Amino acid sequence: MLKAFRSKHVFEKGLPTLYTRNYKILHTQPSFFNKEVVVSQKGSWRKLSFGDAPSYGGTLLQGHLKIKDEALVHSSRCDYINTMICSALSFMASKYGVEKFLDDREFLFIGLGIGCSPTFFANLNHPSLSLDVIEIDPIVIDVAEKYFEFPRNKMRNVYAQDLAEYLKRDDKSSYDVVFLDIYTQYGLPTHLFGEDTLSHIANVVKSTGILIANVHCPEVERYVEICENFAKIFDNIRTVACEVDYTNNIMVCSNTLFDPQDVTEAAQRLDEEYKFDVGVKHVMFGLEL
């Protein structure tokens, strides 16, 4: 049985203040991979951005959270992150049941940002849930740990490594859930969503596992091409609609058959059984049937 977790974070829902300029810069550091890594804060809101530090109109937001004194149970307020987390919880619960759905499971997070997805699962303190992270930029890893309370010590492995290099490793694991959530200062790195790269990512997904991908791609033709690439690799694909972040499309991919109705029923049972403040049942109403 999972224990209740009380978070110091409330992740912002929606994007009402993303481009406000009056933020105090807490940390800025040149990055080979992301040009400039910038941490800024206004009041209790803290942000991570990539790009040119002086001009917030020119930087690209990577993550944002509100640091609170009060505790809030299982809180992850960024809409698309909620959707990815709820997808993992619900699909695993539909396959393995709500009592054991995280027992002896292995999760991989490709792309770290401020680390809110791996942080959520780490703070469940499940004794047999193993978490690995791949993040190409070691500066991002350090910043997530120092400024956004990413619990690096609760990860099994944190690889500061290029994804392509990791996928060539002989000692790489295979995973029950793989989260693909990568965004650079230039936007979505669409080359990572090509057929060749996706096929290599699929090789680290267990035969009974799932890939959950955040595809933020406003260009319709490119989005269609990415969807077609997923369809060439995976037998079963469903999208889960984000309630607020309409430009984020969450894709759940698997090579085993799953019933969307079973997933939505599992989401309801999770809401009844646990005190997850991510709106599991509500979010999974957005699952494509």
Short mmCIF file of the C-alpha atoms (twelve columns), coordinates in Angstrom:
data_MODEL
# 
_entry.id   MODEL 
# 
loop_
_atom_site.group_PDB 
_atom_site.id 
_atom_site.type_symbol 
_atom_site.label_atom_id 
_atom_site.label_alt_id 
_atom_site.label_comp_id 
_atom_site.label_asym_id 
_atom_site.label_seq_id 
_atom_site.Cartn_x 
_atom_site.Cartn_y 
_atom_site.Cartn_z 
_atom_site.pdbx_PDB_model_num 
ATOM 1   C CA . MET A 1   0.000   0.000  0.000   1 
ATOM 2   C CA . LEU A 2   1.342   3.435  -0.908  1 
ATOM 3   C CA . LYS A 3   1.854   5.975  1.828   1 
ATOM 4   C CA . ALA A 4   0.490   9.496  1.593   1 
ATOM 5   C CA . PHE A 5   3.122   12.023 0.572   1 
ATOM 6   C CA . ARG A 6   3.035   15.676 1.556   1 
ATOM 7   C CA . SER A 7   4.684   17.929 -0.978  1 
ATOM 8   C CA . LYS A 8   6.375   21.298 -0.564  1 
ATOM 9   C CA . HIS A 9   5.505   22.068 -4.180  1 
ATOM 10  C CA . VAL A 10  2.400   23.117 -5.985  1 
ATOM 11  C CA . PHE A 11  2.956   22.926 -9.722  1 
ATOM 12  C CA . GLU A 12  1.204   25.681 -11.625 1 
ATOM 13  C CA . LYS A 13  -1.893  24.684 -13.597 1 
ATOM 14  C CA . GLY A 14  -2.275  26.510 -16.863 1 
ATOM 15  C CA . LEU A 15  0.067   29.119 -18.249 1 
ATOM 16  C CA . PRO A 16  -1.122  32.493 -16.896 1 
ATOM 17  C CA . THR A 17  2.258   34.031 -16.033 1 
ATOM 18  C CA . LEU A 18  4.808   32.283 -18.206 1 
ATOM 19  C CA . TYR A 19  6.160   35.347 -19.954 1 
ATOM 20  C CA . THR A 20  6.006   37.892 -17.134 1 
ATOM 21  C CA . ARG A 21  9.282   39.788 -17.273 1 
ATOM 22  C CA . ASN A 22  9.589   40.961 -13.665 1 
ATOM 23  C CA . TYR A 23  11.301  37.854 -12.361 1 
ATOM 24  C CA . LYS A 24  14.439  37.952 -10.256 1 
ATOM 25  C CA . ILE A 25  17.224  35.806 -11.679 1 
ATOM 26  C CA . LEU A 26  18.456  33.379 -9.026  1 
ATOM 27  C CA . HIS A 27  20.920  31.528 -11.202 1 
ATOM 28  C CA . THR A 28  22.199  31.698 -14.744 1 
ATOM 29  C CA . GLN A 29  24.786  29.435 -16.301 1 
ATOM 30  C CA . PRO A 30  26.075  28.970 -19.852 1 
ATOM 31  C CA . SER A 31  25.260  25.574 -21.291 1 
ATOM 32  C CA . PHE A 32  26.741  23.775 -24.262 1 
ATOM 33  C CA . PHE A 33  23.403  22.077 -24.895 1 
ATOM 34  C CA . ASN A 34  20.894  24.795 -23.974 1 
ATOM 35  C CA . LYS A 35  22.786  28.073 -24.514 1 
ATOM 36  C CA . GLU A 36  21.810  29.464 -21.110 1 
ATOM 37  C CA . VAL A 37  20.147  27.752 -18.149 1 
ATOM 38  C CA . VAL A 38  18.186  30.310 -16.128 1 
ATOM 39  C CA . VAL A 39  16.404  29.974 -12.782 1 
ATOM 40  C CA . SER A 40  14.174  32.918 -11.882 1 
ATOM 41  C CA . GLN A 41  11.583  33.695 -9.250  1 
ATOM 42  C CA . LYS A 42  8.777   36.153 -8.553  1 
ATOM 43  C CA . GLY A 43  7.197   35.809 -5.140  1 
ATOM 44  C CA . SER A 44  6.744   32.080 -4.610  1 
ATOM 45  C CA . TRP A 45  6.777   31.219 -8.340  1 
ATOM 46  C CA . ARG A 46  10.022  29.732 -9.629  1 
ATOM 47  C CA . LYS A 47  10.896  28.948 -13.243 1 
ATOM 48  C CA . LEU A 48  13.505  27.162 -15.304 1 
ATOM 49  C CA . SER A 49  14.185  28.587 -18.758 1 
ATOM 50  C CA . PHE A 50  16.635  27.956 -21.582 1 
ATOM 51  C CA . GLY A 51  17.998  30.578 -23.939 1 
ATOM 52  C CA . ASP A 52  19.252  34.141 -23.498 1 
ATOM 53  C CA . ALA A 53  19.168  35.052 -19.798 1 
ATOM 54  C CA . PRO A 54  18.534  38.836 -20.072 1 
ATOM 55  C CA . SER A 55  15.519  38.617 -22.388 1 
ATOM 56  C CA . TYR A 56  12.626  36.595 -21.043 1 
ATOM 57  C CA . GLY A 57  10.775  37.155 -24.286 1 
ATOM 58  C CA . GLY A 58  13.586  35.143 -25.888 1 
ATOM 59  C CA . THR A 59  13.841  32.251 -23.450 1 
ATOM 60  C CA . LEU A 60  11.872  29.044 -23.557 1 
ATOM 61  C CA . LEU A 61  10.169  27.896 -20.387 1 
ATOM 62  C CA . GLN A 62  11.123  24.390 -19.240 1 
ATOM 63  C CA . GLY A 63  9.284   24.133 -15.939 1 
ATOM 64  C CA . HIS A 64  7.607   26.209 -13.271 1 
ATOM 65  C CA . LEU A 65  6.408   25.602 -9.738  1 
ATOM 66  C CA . LYS A 66  5.092   27.405 -6.712  1 
ATOM 67  C CA . ILE A 67  6.955   26.842 -3.483  1 
ATOM 68  C CA . LYS A 68  4.576   26.830 -0.524  1 
ATOM 69  C CA . ASP A 69  4.979   26.607 3.207   1 
ATOM 70  C CA . GLU A 70  1.789   24.586 3.546   1 
ATOM 71  C CA . ALA A 71  1.891   20.919 2.596   1 
ATOM 72  C CA . LEU A 72  -0.331  19.532 -0.124  1 
ATOM 73  C CA . VAL A 73  -0.801  15.845 -0.790  1 
ATOM 74  C CA . HIS A 74  0.586   14.481 -4.074  1 
ATOM 75  C CA . SER A 75  0.560   17.753 -5.946  1 
ATOM 76  C CA . SER A 76  1.745   18.172 -9.517  1 
ATOM 77  C CA . ARG A 77  -0.217  21.003 -11.055 1 
ATOM 78  C CA . CYS A 78  1.228   21.417 -14.544 1 
ATOM 79  C CA . ASP A 79  -1.563  20.070 -16.732 1 
ATOM 80  C CA . TYR A 80  0.405   17.981 -19.210 1 
ATOM 81  C CA . ILE A 81  2.604   16.573 -16.429 1 
ATOM 82  C CA . ASN A 82  -0.550  15.583 -14.555 1 
ATOM 83  C CA . THR A 83  -1.730  13.847 -17.704 1 
ATOM 84  C CA . MET A 84  1.489   11.873 -18.129 1 
ATOM 85  C CA . ILE A 85  1.551   10.851 -14.459 1 
ATOM 86  C CA . CYS A 86  -2.108  9.817  -14.469 1 
ATOM 87  C CA . SER A 87  -1.595  7.823  -17.659 1 
ATOM 88  C CA . ALA A 88  1.210   5.831  -16.046 1 
ATOM 89  C CA . LEU A 89  -0.759  5.237  -12.843 1 
ATOM 90  C CA . SER A 90  -3.926  4.188  -14.664 1 
ATOM 91  C CA . PHE A 91  -2.356  1.939  -17.292 1 
ATOM 92  C CA . MET A 92  -0.241  0.140  -14.705 1 
ATOM 93  C CA . ALA A 93  -3.241  -0.272 -12.382 1 
ATOM 94  C CA . SER A 94  -5.384  -1.633 -15.216 1 
ATOM 95  C CA . LYS A 95  -2.730  -4.238 -16.000 1 
ATOM 96  C CA . TYR A 96  -1.600  -5.257 -12.515 1 
ATOM 97  C CA . GLY A 97  -4.391  -4.133 -10.172 1 
ATOM 98  C CA . VAL A 98  -4.503  -1.185 -7.792  1 
ATOM 99  C CA . GLU A 99  -2.794  -3.057 -4.938  1 
ATOM 100 C CA . LYS A 100 0.382   -4.105 -6.780  1 
ATOM 101 C CA . PHE A 101 0.627   -1.874 -9.815  1 
ATOM 102 C CA . LEU A 102 3.981   -0.379 -8.763  1 
ATOM 103 C CA . ASP A 103 5.513   -3.524 -7.268  1 
ATOM 104 C CA . ASP A 104 8.858   -4.405 -8.888  1 
ATOM 105 C CA . ARG A 105 8.385   -1.870 -11.688 1 
ATOM 106 C CA . GLU A 106 11.057  0.059  -13.564 1 
ATOM 107 C CA . PHE A 107 10.431  3.551  -14.959 1 
ATOM 108 C CA . LEU A 108 12.645  5.589  -17.276 1 
ATOM 109 C CA . PHE A 109 12.349  9.366  -17.701 1 
ATOM 110 C CA . ILE A 110 13.898  10.731 -20.900 1 
ATOM 111 C CA . GLY A 111 14.413  14.444 -20.317 1 
ATOM 112 C CA . LEU A 112 14.454  15.962 -16.835 1 
ATOM 113 C CA . GLY A 113 13.537  19.663 -16.847 1 
ATOM 114 C CA . ILE A 114 12.715  20.534 -13.228 1 
ATOM 115 C CA . GLY A 115 12.090  16.860 -12.549 1 
ATOM 116 C CA . CYS A 116 8.449   16.962 -11.467 1 
ATOM 117 C CA . SER A 117 7.500   13.558 -12.966 1 
ATOM 118 C CA . PRO A 118 10.312  11.511 -11.387 1 
ATOM 119 C CA . THR A 119 9.923   13.558 -8.198  1 
ATOM 120 C CA . PHE A 120 6.261   12.569 -7.942  1 
ATOM 121 C CA . PHE A 121 7.038   8.867  -8.196  1 
ATOM 122 C CA . ALA A 122 10.135  9.073  -5.978  1 
ATOM 123 C CA . ASN A 123 8.130   10.684 -3.205  1 
ATOM 124 C CA . LEU A 124 5.682   7.798  -3.179  1 
ATOM 125 C CA . ASN A 125 8.534   5.998  -1.393  1 
ATOM 126 C CA . HIS A 126 7.573   2.671  -2.905  1 
ATOM 127 C CA . PRO A 127 10.280  0.168  -1.894  1 
ATOM 128 C CA . SER A 128 10.408  -1.778 -5.169  1 
ATOM 129 C CA . LEU A 129 9.834   0.981  -7.724  1 
ATOM 130 C CA . SER A 130 13.064  1.764  -9.610  1 
ATOM 131 C CA . LEU A 131 13.507  5.124  -11.345 1 
ATOM 132 C CA . ASP A 132 16.107  6.047  -13.963 1 
ATOM 133 C CA . VAL A 133 16.596  9.438  -15.627 1 
ATOM 134 C CA . ILE A 134 18.394  10.385 -18.840 1 
ATOM 135 C CA . GLU A 135 19.258  14.072 -19.252 1 
ATOM 136 C CA . ILE A 136 21.867  15.230 -21.726 1 
ATOM 137 C CA . ASP A 137 22.758  18.410 -19.833 1 
ATOM 138 C CA . PRO A 138 24.516  17.897 -16.469 1 
ATOM 139 C CA . ILE A 139 23.785  21.536 -15.615 1 
ATOM 140 C CA . VAL A 140 20.045  20.846 -15.781 1 
ATOM 141 C CA . ILE A 141 20.470  17.919 -13.387 1 
ATOM 142 C CA . ASP A 142 22.364  20.064 -10.881 1 
ATOM 143 C CA . VAL A 143 19.876  22.938 -11.153 1 
ATOM 144 C CA . ALA A 144 16.869  20.637 -10.728 1 
ATOM 145 C CA . GLU A 145 18.412  19.247 -7.555  1 
ATOM 146 C CA . LYS A 146 19.509  22.600 -6.095  1 
ATOM 147 C CA . TYR A 147 16.577  24.847 -7.005  1 
ATOM 148 C CA . PHE A 148 13.605  22.532 -7.605  1 
ATOM 149 C CA . GLU A 149 14.154  19.853 -4.949  1 
ATOM 150 C CA . PHE A 150 14.632  17.032 -7.435  1 
ATOM 151 C CA . PRO A 151 15.480  14.060 -5.151  1 
ATOM 152 C CA . ARG A 152 18.458  12.727 -7.057  1 
ATOM 153 C CA . ASN A 153 19.344  10.389 -4.205  1 
ATOM 154 C CA . LYS A 154 16.017  8.568  -4.679  1 
ATOM 155 C CA . MET A 155 16.796  7.695  -8.293  1 
ATOM 156 C CA . ARG A 156 18.382  4.363  -9.117  1 
ATOM 157 C CA . ASN A 157 20.394  6.002  -11.905 1 
ATOM 158 C CA . VAL A 158 20.704  9.512  -13.308 1 
ATOM 159 C CA . TYR A 159 22.514  9.418  -16.644 1 
ATOM 160 C CA . ALA A 160 24.049  12.692 -17.848 1 
ATOM 161 C CA . GLN A 161 24.227  11.305 -21.330 1 
ATOM 162 C CA . ASP A 162 22.955  11.729 -24.862 1 
ATOM 163 C CA . LEU A 163 19.933  9.514  -25.485 1 
ATOM 164 C CA . ALA A 164 21.491  7.938  -28.577 1 
ATOM 165 C CA . GLU A 165 24.579  6.972  -26.583 1 
ATOM 166 C CA . TYR A 166 22.493  5.491  -23.784 1 
ATOM 167 C CA . LEU A 167 20.493  3.401  -26.236 1 
ATOM 168 C CA . LYS A 168 23.760  1.843  -27.464 1 
ATOM 169 C CA . ARG A 169 24.783  0.709  -23.973 1 
ATOM 170 C CA . ASP A 170 25.065  -3.021 -23.379 1 
ATOM 171 C CA . ASP A 171 24.020  -2.615 -19.739 1 
ATOM 172 C CA . LYS A 172 20.825  -0.637 -20.374 1 
ATOM 173 C CA . SER A 173 17.668  -1.838 -18.664 1 
ATOM 174 C CA . SER A 174 14.205  -2.479 -20.035 1 
ATOM 175 C CA . TYR A 175 11.276  -0.620 -18.521 1 
ATOM 176 C CA . ASP A 176 7.619   -0.973 -17.649 1 
ATOM 177 C CA . VAL A 177 7.025   2.728  -18.340 1 
ATOM 178 C CA . VAL A 178 9.137   5.106  -20.404 1 
ATOM 179 C CA . PHE A 179 8.375   8.845  -20.245 1 
ATOM 180 C CA . LEU A 180 9.530   10.814 -23.287 1 
ATOM 181 C CA . ASP A 181 9.423   14.538 -22.510 1 
ATOM 182 C CA . ILE A 182 12.190  16.487 -24.225 1 
ATOM 183 C CA . TYR A 183 12.194  20.171 -25.091 1 
ATOM 184 C CA . THR A 184 15.162  22.384 -25.905 1 
ATOM 185 C CA . GLN A 185 15.630  26.130 -26.290 1 
ATOM 186 C CA . TYR A 186 14.640  25.622 -29.931 1 
ATOM 187 C CA . GLY A 187 11.436  23.749 -29.133 1 
ATOM 188 C CA . LEU A 188 10.582  20.106 -29.775 1 
ATOM 189 C CA . PRO A 189 13.661  18.169 -30.993 1 
ATOM 190 C CA . THR A 190 11.728  16.517 -33.802 1 
ATOM 191 C CA . HIS A 191 14.684  14.366 -34.885 1 
ATOM 192 C CA . LEU A 192 14.161  12.354 -31.689 1 
ATOM 193 C CA . PHE A 193 10.661  11.525 -32.898 1 
ATOM 194 C CA . GLY A 194 11.866  10.029 -36.162 1 
ATOM 195 C CA . GLU A 195 11.179  6.387  -36.944 1 
ATOM 196 C CA . ASP A 196 14.765  5.265  -36.307 1 
ATOM 197 C CA . THR A 197 15.082  6.863  -32.858 1 
ATOM 198 C CA . LEU A 198 11.602  5.756  -31.801 1 
ATOM 199 C CA . SER A 199 12.423  2.182  -32.780 1 
ATOM 200 C CA . HIS A 200 15.493  2.266  -30.518 1 
ATOM 201 C CA . ILE A 201 13.451  3.747  -27.667 1 
ATOM 202 C CA . ALA A 202 10.865  1.001  -28.182 1 
ATOM 203 C CA . ASN A 203 13.615  -1.564 -27.616 1 
ATOM 204 C CA . VAL A 204 13.935  -0.495 -23.968 1 
ATOM 205 C CA . VAL A 205 10.170  -0.762 -23.374 1 
ATOM 206 C CA . LYS A 206 9.232   -4.170 -21.993 1 
ATOM 207 C CA . SER A 207 6.900   -6.259 -24.144 1 
ATOM 208 C CA . THR A 208 4.136   -5.545 -21.621 1 
ATOM 209 C CA . GLY A 209 5.220   -1.940 -21.035 1 
ATOM 210 C CA . ILE A 210 4.149   1.470  -22.303 1 
ATOM 211 C CA . LEU A 211 5.762   4.586  -23.715 1 
ATOM 212 C CA . ILE A 212 4.184   7.889  -22.661 1 
ATOM 213 C CA . ALA A 213 5.269   10.774 -24.888 1 
ATOM 214 C CA . ASN A 214 4.629   14.497 -24.681 1 
ATOM 215 C CA . VAL A 215 4.341   15.769 -28.247 1 
ATOM 216 C CA . HIS A 216 4.220   19.564 -28.194 1 
ATOM 217 C CA . CYS A 217 4.073   20.343 -31.903 1 
ATOM 218 C CA . PRO A 218 1.845   23.173 -33.178 1 
ATOM 219 C CA . GLU A 219 2.744   22.440 -36.822 1 
ATOM 220 C CA . VAL A 220 -0.024  20.130 -38.033 1 
ATOM 221 C CA . GLU A 221 1.947   18.453 -40.825 1 
ATOM 222 C CA . ARG A 222 4.881   17.701 -38.532 1 
ATOM 223 C CA . TYR A 223 2.559   16.409 -35.833 1 
ATOM 224 C CA . VAL A 224 0.880   14.059 -38.319 1 
ATOM 225 C CA . GLU A 225 4.300   12.810 -39.418 1 
ATOM 226 C CA . ILE A 226 5.287   12.125 -35.806 1 
ATOM 227 C CA . CYS A 227 2.033   10.238 -35.208 1 
ATOM 228 C CA . GLU A 228 2.704   8.130  -38.290 1 
ATOM 229 C CA . ASN A 229 6.176   7.308  -36.964 1 
ATOM 230 C CA . PHE A 230 4.698   6.126  -33.664 1 
ATOM 231 C CA . ALA A 231 2.194   3.978  -35.573 1 
ATOM 232 C CA . LYS A 232 5.022   2.263  -37.468 1 
ATOM 233 C CA . ILE A 233 6.646   1.194  -34.196 1 
ATOM 234 C CA . PHE A 234 3.762   0.464  -31.808 1 
ATOM 235 C CA . ASP A 235 0.673   -1.666 -32.349 1 
ATOM 236 C CA . ASN A 236 -1.565  0.242  -29.948 1 
ATOM 237 C CA . ILE A 237 -1.621  4.015  -29.535 1 
ATOM 238 C CA . ARG A 238 -4.023  6.233  -27.620 1 
ATOM 239 C CA . THR A 239 -3.969  9.954  -26.950 1 
ATOM 240 C CA . VAL A 240 -4.954  11.551 -23.662 1 
ATOM 241 C CA . ALA A 241 -6.245  15.112 -23.999 1 
ATOM 242 C CA . CYS A 242 -4.801  17.809 -21.753 1 
ATOM 243 C CA . GLU A 243 -7.474  19.972 -20.177 1 
ATOM 244 C CA . VAL A 244 -5.540  23.240 -20.204 1 
ATOM 245 C CA . ASP A 245 -2.329  22.776 -22.211 1 
ATOM 246 C CA . TYR A 246 -4.053  22.312 -25.544 1 
ATOM 247 C CA . THR A 247 -0.823  22.331 -27.541 1 
ATOM 248 C CA . ASN A 248 0.505   19.348 -25.571 1 
ATOM 249 C CA . ASN A 249 -0.569  15.968 -26.886 1 
ATOM 250 C CA . ILE A 250 0.086   12.970 -24.639 1 
ATOM 251 C CA . MET A 251 0.505   9.704  -26.522 1 
ATOM 252 C CA . VAL A 252 0.376   6.320  -24.792 1 
ATOM 253 C CA . CYS A 253 1.982   3.583  -26.885 1 
ATOM 254 C CA . SER A 254 2.234   -0.160 -26.369 1 
ATOM 255 C CA . ASN A 255 2.751   -3.376 -28.287 1 
ATOM 256 C CA . THR A 256 0.251   -5.225 -26.112 1 
ATOM 257 C CA . LEU A 257 -3.490  -4.822 -26.382 1 
ATOM 258 C CA . PHE A 258 -5.204  -2.708 -23.735 1 
ATOM 259 C CA . ASP A 259 -8.835  -1.776 -23.264 1 
ATOM 260 C CA . PRO A 260 -9.355  1.976  -22.706 1 
ATOM 261 C CA . GLN A 261 -12.445 1.170  -20.651 1 
ATOM 262 C CA . ASP A 262 -10.309 -0.911 -18.280 1 
ATOM 263 C CA . VAL A 263 -7.926  2.028  -17.963 1 
ATOM 264 C CA . THR A 264 -10.659 4.522  -17.070 1 
ATOM 265 C CA . GLU A 265 -12.119 2.075  -14.538 1 
ATOM 266 C CA . ALA A 266 -8.657  1.630  -13.000 1 
ATOM 267 C CA . ALA A 267 -8.365  5.425  -12.750 1 
ATOM 268 C CA . GLN A 268 -11.599 5.529  -10.793 1 
ATOM 269 C CA . ARG A 269 -10.388 2.812  -8.422  1 
ATOM 270 C CA . LEU A 270 -7.121  4.681  -7.893  1 
ATOM 271 C CA . ASP A 271 -9.042  7.813  -6.946  1 
ATOM 272 C CA . GLU A 272 -11.041 5.805  -4.430  1 
ATOM 273 C CA . GLU A 273 -8.027  3.975  -2.989  1 
ATOM 274 C CA . TYR A 274 -5.317  6.648  -2.797  1 
ATOM 275 C CA . LYS A 275 -5.053  10.346 -2.028  1 
ATOM 276 C CA . PHE A 276 -3.401  11.396 -5.269  1 
ATOM 277 C CA . ASP A 277 -3.974  15.090 -5.852  1 
ATOM 278 C CA . VAL A 278 -3.450  14.771 -9.593  1 
ATOM 279 C CA . GLY A 279 -7.102  14.154 -10.465 1 
ATOM 280 C CA . VAL A 280 -6.543  10.653 -11.862 1 
ATOM 281 C CA . LYS A 281 -10.169 9.892  -12.671 1 
ATOM 282 C CA . HIS A 282 -10.821 13.375 -14.038 1 
ATOM 283 C CA . VAL A 283 -7.686  13.427 -16.198 1 
ATOM 284 C CA . MET A 284 -8.321  9.986  -17.670 1 
ATOM 285 C CA . PHE A 285 -11.703 11.083 -18.978 1 
ATOM 286 C CA . GLY A 286 -9.535  12.615 -21.701 1 
ATOM 287 C CA . LEU A 287 -8.402  9.166  -22.876 1 
ATOM 288 C CA . GLU A 288 -9.242  8.468  -26.502 1 
ATOM 289 C CA . LEU A 289 -11.628 5.494  -26.630 1 
# 
